Amino acid sequence: MKDNKVLNYIKDIIKNHPADWLGLTTHRLDIYNEKLAKTQFLDQLETLYSKNNASTGALAVLPTAYDYIRLGHPLSSVLEWGIAHLHGLDAENVISFSSKTIPVLAVLRKNLLEDRDTQINYTGELPAILNSELLKEVYGYHFQLQKVNAPSDVASFNGSTIFIAEHDEINTVDLNSNIDFSISLHGDLGSILVINSSLDKTFISDIQHVRRRETIAMTPSNSLVALKSLVDQKPIVLEKNNLSADKTSVLNSIKEITGTELTPLVASSGLSIQYAIMMGLIHDAQVNHPGKAIKFIVPPNCYGGTNDQARRVAACLNNVEVVDLPVDGDNDMVQSVDLVLNQIAAQDAVPYIIAEIPTNPRVEVPDLVALKEALSKERKTPDGTIAIDPVFILDQTFCPNVHFLGDGKMLSTVRTISYASGSKFPSGGKCTAGYCVGNNKTSALIDKIDLHLTLCDNEATALQYEILAAQLPSMNQRIKDAYKNTREFVTFVQEILPNAKINFVSEELAEQGFTPSVFSLDLPTQGNNDEERERYKRELNLKLINLMITEIPQESKFCVSYGQLKGCYWTIPATSTQGTTKEGDKDYIVRASLSPDLDLDLHKKVFKDFVDSI
């Protein structure tokens, strides 16, 4: 009876779910409480379930589930909740992945850090992409493999036991007292991990964090397919797609947009491609510079996901370390690069630099000629040999249209890999898929990155390729139109609020091709001391954002977003994109991003109202 009630309720959700549950890729901060992110949605869903209320209106006002899309979203949360209900488990013990291999890597990572043995049991054939040799040699993971005929054959083990099996239906949970982690593989949909209730709860949060930083949850569209299989109790039915043609179109568009020749790589998210880049470079260093220390040089105030992921990778490998790279504000990126590379040469280590151009959130562009010189400079180790040249890993999400890497371009002669988050301009906010390209000096590196993208099963999904194929051809024009709106709005703000500090590109930089549509605003403040002035400014930040989203709700959103097709998006980096950044490096300023399509006059009017009120 309970099974029928749950399945019938999910049927109603499938029929009535809000459109945003399929189409929104970034969380709305106005209905998002990060401290309750993993519980609030399901708590309120349970209340609706108890009242058998699955109306569109009731579902639409539920708080943001997890954080769209990596950690989870409404449809993946409903999927996990439904499976848990049917098997008498807590919903948090069921975790869906777009990847088939990352749940295994998540358990291995946890056990590596806690010095716990792992046994991987499987039926049939182990997925070919689960490369045991790479997992041990590059990732440093320790485990045993054990082929069994059935879950009941898994024996007691002094450590953690994983059981992996392929299933063409959703709802199989292979757990018993000897299985700690059951992983059901579901083809192109991804996988579902079920954690034995007897295990320590820290496994849950640590595995969820892997999903947040190194991959994504099962996508909304695939979660919907899985839910339909669950309620119908029938095999998964995938919609037809044009993956081959879409992928060819996307790769050609990326080459044209970036002016590069090597085949691009497209992943399920920006952090998915960044993870493949990091692990591919570590692999290359192990092959070409065995025994040498590896240094990832990262701005301390950059996007929190980048910062956190770099430190997570370093935590797993003794010879990998993160080095700070101050890049904006009172710091000059070129001077910092030169200084840090000199230090690393003195250590005879392998330097990998991750940096955003323009920087986030201060929207600064370094002197590119000087940057190229600093990266190209020949340095010596203490014994007089030539130091290992750096690889520059360029996050150009803010300006994906700028040609850095093509023949004759600024960074064509420095080993450089560029990547971008696809949830921004590439897809117009319609999907999370990210991509990377390399200049002609990085062919061997791109091969290694491809290897690890495959190992992690983090390539973009068929629907992500379809969306990118539709959106990439118009990207450069959208960037131009959005920049035009942003420049006009910034000029207006400068005129009516001249004592505010605005971070935006100069018109000279714009003429060179740097045309972002995001700017940051350091509002004027007052008070008798630093504490009072900071408190006043933070209150003013929220006053501005709340006024914009209240007065223009159809366009102005309190979102972590950029490059969307319509509207205007507002955030405070310190409380959103810099979530895992050290407190002293956070930016308590307003960051706004304008799209190609919005009512600019209305935004000016409301901003003028704000200025008049202060």
MIFILUM-454251 format. One record per residue (C-alpha): residue in one letter; x, y, z negated. Coordinates in steps of 0.2 Angstrom, whole numbers, padded with zeros to 4 digits, always signed. Each point is the difference from the previous one (the first is absolute). Example, Ala and Ser with C-alpha at 12.3 -4.5 7.8 and 13.67 -1.06 7.14 Angstrom:
2
a+0062-0022-0039
s+0006+0017+0003
//
This chain:
614
m+0000+0000+0000
k+0014+0012-0005
d+0009-0004+0017
n-0015+0005+0010
k-0003+0016-0010
v+0019+0005+0003
l-0001-0005+0019
n-0017+0009+0003
y+0007+0015-0009
i+0016+0000+0011
k-0012-0002+0016
d-0009+0016-0005
i+0017+0009-0002
i+0005-0006+0017
k-0016+0007+0007
n+0000+0017-0009
h+0019+0004-0004
p+0004+0019+0004
a+0009+0003+0016
d+0015+0007-0010
w+0003-0017-0007
l+0006-0005+0017
g+0007+0016+0007
l+0008+0010-0014
t+0019-0003-0003
t+0004+0012-0013
h-0007+0001-0018
r-0011+0015-0005
l+0007+0008-0015
d-0017+0007-0005
i-0006-0018-0004
y+0017-0007-0005
n+0006-0003-0017
e+0017-0008+0001
k+0001-0007-0018
l-0017-0009+0004
a+0004-0004+0019
k+0001-0019-0003
t-0016-0001-0010
q-0012+0014+0002
f-0007-0005+0017
l-0003-0018-0005
d-0008+0005-0017
q-0012+0011+0009
l-0003-0013+0013
e-0005-0012-0014
t-0013+0012-0006
l-0007+0001+0017
y+0000-0019+0002
s-0009-0002-0017
k-0014+0011+0007
n+0001-0009+0017
n+0003+0017+0008
a+0010+0000+0016
s-0008+0015+0008
t+0012+0011+0011
g-0003+0015-0011
a+0005-0010-0016
l+0015-0007+0008
a+0006+0017+0008
v+0002+0008-0017
l+0011-0014-0008
p+0017+0007-0004
t+0015-0003+0011
a+0005-0018-0001
y+0019-0002-0003
d+0008+0012+0012
y-0005-0003+0018
i+0007-0010+0008
r+0016-0008-0006
l-0004-0004-0018
g-0018-0004+0004
h-0017+0008+0006
p-0018-0003-0002
l-0002-0015+0012
s+0015-0009-0006
s-0005+0003-0018
v-0018-0007+0004
l+0009-0015+0008
e+0011-0004-0015
w-0015+0003-0012
g-0011-0012+0009
i+0013-0014+0001
a+0003+0003-0019
h-0019-0001-0004
l-0002-0016+0009
h+0014-0008-0009
g-0002+0007-0018
l+0016+0011+0001
d+0003+0018-0004
a+0000+0010+0016
e+0018+0006-0004
n+0006-0018+0002
v-0004+0000+0019
i+0011+0011+0011
s-0002+0001+0019
f+0014+0004+0012
s+0001+0005+0019
s+0017-0010-0001
k+0001-0019-0001
t+0017+0000-0008
i+0001+0015-0012
p-0010-0009-0014
v+0014-0013+0000
l+0013+0014-0001
a-0010+0009-0013
v+0001-0015-0012
l+0019-0003+0005
r+0004+0018-0004
k-0008-0001-0017
n+0008-0016-0005
l+0017+0007+0007
l-0001+0014-0012
e-0005-0011-0015
d+0012-0014+0004
r-0014-0013+0003
d+0001-0015+0012
t-0013-0001+0014
q-0006-0016+0009
i-0010+0003+0016
n-0011-0014+0004
y-0009-0002+0017
t-0010-0011+0011
g+0003-0003+0019
e+0013+0011+0006
l+0008+0015-0009
p-0004+0016+0010
a+0014+0002+0013
i+0002+0018-0005
l+0004-0004-0018
n+0019+0000+0003
s+0007-0009-0016
e+0018+0004+0005
l-0003+0019+0001
l-0010+0000-0016
k+0014-0007-0009
e+0015+0009+0008
v-0007+0017+0003
y-0014+0002-0013
g+0009-0010-0013
y-0015-0010-0004
h+0002-0018-0008
f-0013-0014+0003
q-0003-0018+0004
l-0011-0006+0014
q-0011-0015-0003
k-0011-0008+0014
v-0016-0008-0008
n-0016-0008+0008
a-0012+0009-0012
p-0001+0012-0014
s-0002-0014-0012
d+0017-0006+0005
v+0008+0016-0007
a+0010-0007-0016
s+0004+0010-0016
f+0015+0011+0002
n+0011+0010-0011
g-0003+0017+0008
s-0014+0007+0012
t-0009-0011+0013
i-0007+0007+0016
f-0011-0010+0011
i-0003+0005+0018
a-0013-0007+0012
e-0008+0006+0016
h-0019+0002+0000
d-0012+0005+0013
e-0014+0005-0012
i+0001+0012-0014
n-0004-0007-0018
t+0013-0013-0003
v+0009+0002-0016
d+0013-0014-0003
l+0004+0002-0018
n+0003-0013-0014
s+0010+0000-0016
n+0016-0003+0010
i-0003+0014+0013
d+0004+0018-0006
f-0003+0008+0017
s-0012-0006+0014
i+0003+0009+0017
s-0013-0003+0014
l+0007+0004+0017
h-0014+0007+0012
g+0009+0002+0017
d-0001+0018+0006
l-0010+0006-0015
g+0014-0002-0012
s+0000-0010-0016
i-0009-0001-0017
l+0010-0002-0016
v-0009-0007-0016
i+0010+0001-0016
n-0003-0014-0013
s-0009+0008-0015
s+0012-0007-0012
l+0014+0011+0006
d+0007+0015-0008
k-0010+0016+0007
t+0016+0008+0005
f+0000-0011+0015
i-0015+0009+0006
s+0006+0018-0001
d+0017-0005+0007
i-0007-0009+0015
q-0012+0014+0003
h+0014+0012+0000
v+0009-0010+0014
r-0016+0001+0010
r+0000+0019-0003
r+0019+0003+0005
e+0005-0014+0012
t-0016-0004+0010
i-0018+0003+0000
a-0016-0008-0006
m-0011-0010+0012
t-0006+0014+0012
p-0018+0006-0001
s-0005-0007+0016
n+0008-0017-0004
s-0007+0000-0017
l-0017+0002+0008
v+0003-0015+0011
a+0005-0010-0016
l-0016+0006-0009
k-0011-0006+0014
s+0009-0017-0001
l-0002-0001-0018
v-0019+0004+0000
d-0004-0011+0015
q+0012-0014-0007
k+0006-0003+0017
p+0017+0001+0009
i+0007+0017+0003
v-0005+0008+0016
l+0011+0013+0007
e-0005+0014+0013
k+0008-0001+0017
n+0014+0013+0002
n+0012+0006+0014
l+0015-0002-0011
s+0013-0003+0014
a-0006+0015+0010
d-0002+0012-0015
k+0017-0005-0007
t+0008+0004+0017
s-0009+0017+0001
v+0005+0004-0018
l+0019-0004+0003
n+0000+0010+0016
s-0008+0015-0008
i+0012-0001-0015
k+0015+0000+0012
e-0007+0014+0010
i-0004+0010-0016
t+0017-0003-0008
g+0011+0000+0016
t+0008-0016-0005
e+0004-0016+0010
l+0001-0014-0013
t-0017-0010-0003
p-0009+0008-0015
l-0006-0010-0014
v-0018+0003-0007
a-0004-0005-0018
s-0016-0001-0010
s+0005+0016-0009
g+0013+0013-0002
l+0007-0008-0016
s-0001-0017+0009
i+0012+0006+0014
q+0011+0009-0013
y+0002-0017-0010
a+0005-0009+0016
i+0012+0014+0004
m+0008-0002-0017
m+0001-0019+0000
g+0006+0000+0018
l+0014+0012-0005
i+0005-0010-0015
h+0001-0015+0010
d+0011+0009+0013
a+0012+0006-0014
q+0001-0018-0007
v+0005-0006+0017
n+0012+0014+0006
h+0006+0006-0017
p+0000-0015-0012
g+0002+0003-0018
k-0001+0019+0002
a-0012+0011-0011
i-0015+0007+0009
k-0006+0017-0004
f-0017+0006+0005
i+0000+0019-0001
v-0017+0007-0004
p-0007+0018-0004
p-0006-0001-0018
n-0016+0010+0004
c-0005-0008+0017
y-0016-0010+0002
g-0002-0011-0015
g-0003-0016+0010
t+0017+0002+0008
n+0009+0004-0017
d-0008-0014-0009
q+0002-0013+0014
a+0019+0004+0001
r+0002-0002-0019
r-0010-0016+0001
v+0011-0008+0013
a+0016+0006-0010
a-0007-0009-0015
c+0001-0017+0008
l+0017+0001+0007
n+0016+0003-0010
n+0010+0008+0014
v-0014+0012+0005
e-0002+0017-0009
v-0010+0016+0003
v+0009+0017+0001
d-0009+0016-0002
l+0001+0012+0015
p-0007+0018-0005
v-0007+0007+0016
d-0011+0016-0002
g-0004+0014-0011
d+0017+0006-0007
n+0009-0014+0009
d+0006-0002+0017
m-0002-0017+0009
v+0016+0002+0010
q+0011+0004-0015
s-0008-0014-0010
v+0003-0013+0014
d+0018+0005+0002
l+0003-0001-0019
v-0008-0016-0002
l+0008-0008+0015
n+0017+0005-0006
q-0004-0008-0017
i-0005-0016+0008
a+0015-0001+0012
a+0010+0002-0016
q-0009-0016-0006
d+0002-0009+0017
a-0018-0003+0000
v-0014-0002+0013
p-0010+0016+0001
y-0018+0001+0006
i-0009+0016-0001
i-0019+0002-0001
a-0006+0018+0003
e-0016+0009+0006
i+0002+0014+0013
p-0009+0011-0003
t+0001-0003-0018
n-0015-0004-0011
p-0008+0010-0008
r+0011+0016+0003
v-0001-0002+0020
e+0019+0004+0002
v+0011-0004+0015
p+0018-0001-0002
d+0013+0007+0012
l+0000-0015+0012
v+0017+0004+0008
a+0008+0000-0017
l-0010-0015-0005
k+0007-0010+0015
e+0018+0006-0004
a-0002-0006-0018
l-0007-0017+0005
s+0013-0002+0014
k+0016+0005-0010
e+0013-0013-0001
r+0004-0004-0019
k+0013-0010-0008
t+0000-0013-0014
p+0013+0001-0014
d+0011-0012+0010
g+0000+0010+0015
t-0012-0010+0011
i-0015+0008+0009
a-0015+0000-0011
i-0016-0008+0006
d-0011+0012+0010
p-0017+0004-0007
v-0017-0005+0007
f-0012+0014+0000
i-0018-0006-0004
l-0011+0015+0005
d-0018+0001-0006
q-0007+0012+0013
t-0019-0002-0005
f-0002+0019+0000
c+0007+0002+0017
p-0001-0016+0010
n+0001+0009+0017
v+0017+0007-0003
h+0013-0009+0011
f+0015-0004-0012
l+0006-0016+0008
g-0001-0001+0019
d+0015+0002+0011
g+0009+0017-0003
k-0011+0004-0015
m+0006+0006-0017
l+0002-0017-0008
s+0003-0011+0015
t+0018-0002-0005
v-0003-0004-0018
r-0007-0017-0005
t-0018+0006-0003
i-0016-0009-0003
s-0016+0010+0000
y-0017-0005-0007
a-0017+0007-0003
s-0015-0003-0009
g-0014-0005+0012
s-0014+0006-0012
k+0005+0018+0004
f+0001+0007+0018
p+0003-0017+0010
s-0017-0006-0005
g-0009+0016-0005
g-0003-0008-0017
k-0009-0015+0007
c+0012-0014-0005
t+0016-0002-0010
a+0012-0008+0012
g+0017+0008+0000
y+0014-0002+0013
c+0019+0002+0002
v+0012+0003+0015
g+0018+0001+0001
n+0013+0008+0011
n+0011-0010+0011
k+0013-0002-0013
t-0012-0010-0011
s-0004-0015+0011
a+0007-0013-0012
l-0008+0009-0015
i-0017+0000+0009
d+0001-0019+0003
k+0004-0003-0019
i-0015+0012-0005
d-0011-0010+0012
l+0005-0016-0008
h-0005+0006-0017
l-0016+0008+0006
t-0005-0018+0007
l+0006-0008-0016
c-0011+0011-0011
d-0015-0002+0013
n-0002+0018+0000
e-0003+0004+0018
a-0015+0011+0004
t-0016-0009+0002
a-0010-0002+0017
l-0012+0014-0005
q+0014+0012-0006
y+0008-0003+0017
e-0017+0004+0009
i-0002+0016-0010
l+0018+0006+0003
a-0002-0004+0019
a-0015+0012+0000
q+0007+0014-0011
l+0019+0001+0005
p-0003+0007+0017
s-0008+0016-0007
m+0012+0001-0015
n+0011+0014+0007
q-0014+0011+0005
r-0008-0002-0017
i+0016+0005-0008
k+0001+0016+0010
d-0018+0004-0004
a+0002-0004-0019
y+0016+0011-0001
k-0009+0015+0009
n-0014-0001-0014
t+0013-0002-0014
r+0010+0015+0006
e-0015+0011+0001
f-0006-0005-0017
v+0018+0002-0008
t+0001+0017+0008
f-0017+0005-0007
v+0006-0006-0018
q+0016+0010+0001
e-0010+0015+0004
i-0013-0001-0014
l+0011-0008-0013
p+0017+0007+0004
n+0007-0005-0018
a-0003-0019+0003
k+0015-0010+0006
i-0004-0010+0016
n+0010-0014+0006
f-0002-0002+0019
v+0011-0001+0015
s+0006+0016+0008
e-0006+0005+0017
e+0018-0002+0006
l-0001-0019-0006
a-0017-0001+0008
e+0008+0005+0017
q+0012-0014-0002
g-0014-0013-0002
f-0003-0001-0018
t-0019+0003-0001
p-0007-0008-0016
s-0017+0004-0005
v+0003-0001-0019
f+0006+0014-0011
s+0003+0002-0019
l-0006+0014-0011
d+0008+0006-0016
l-0013+0011-0007
p+0004+0016-0010
t-0001-0003-0019
q+0000+0010-0016
g+0004-0003-0018
n+0011+0005-0014
n+0012-0015+0002
d+0004-0014+0012
e-0012-0012-0008
e-0015+0012+0001
r+0005+0005+0018
e+0001-0019+0005
r-0017-0004-0008
y-0008+0015+0008
k+0007-0005+0017
r-0006-0018-0001
e-0018+0006-0005
l+0000+0012+0015
n+0005-0014+0011
l-0015-0010-0005
k-0011+0015+0001
l+0005+0003+0018
i-0002-0018+0006
n-0017-0002-0009
l-0007+0016+0008
m+0005-0006+0017
i-0007-0017-0001
t-0016+0007-0009
e-0003+0014+0013
i+0005-0010+0015
p-0004-0019-0004
q-0003-0005+0017
e+0018+0004+0005
s+0011+0004-0015
k+0005-0016-0010
f+0010-0003-0015
c+0010-0014+0008
v+0018-0006+0002
s-0001+0002+0019
y+0008+0008+0015
g-0002-0001+0019
q-0019-0004-0001
l-0011+0003+0015
k-0011+0013-0009
g-0001+0011-0016
c+0012+0006-0012
y+0009-0010-0014
w+0006+0007-0017
t+0011-0009-0013
i+0012+0004-0014
p+0016-0011+0004
a+0005-0002-0018
t-0017-0009-0004
s-0002-0009+0016
t+0014-0004+0013
q+0014+0002-0014
g-0009-0012-0012
t+0015-0011-0004
t+0013+0015+0001
k+0009+0005-0016
e-0009+0014-0008
g+0014+0013+0001
d+0000-0003+0019
k-0019+0002+0003
d-0007+0015+0009
y-0016+0008-0008
i-0005+0010+0015
v-0014-0001+0012
r+0003-0009+0017
a-0013+0003+0014
s-0001-0008+0017
l-0011+0006+0014
s-0006-0010+0014
p-0003+0005+0018
d-0019+0001-0003
l-0006+0011-0014
d-0010+0016-0004
l+0015+0011-0002
d-0010+0016-0003
l-0010-0009-0014
h+0016-0006-0008
k+0007+0018+0000
k-0015+0007-0007
v+0000-0012-0015
f+0018+0003-0003
k-0003+0018+0000
d-0014-0003-0013
f+0013-0009-0011
v+0013+0014+0002
d-0013+0013-0005
s-0005-0011-0016
i+0018+0001-0007
//
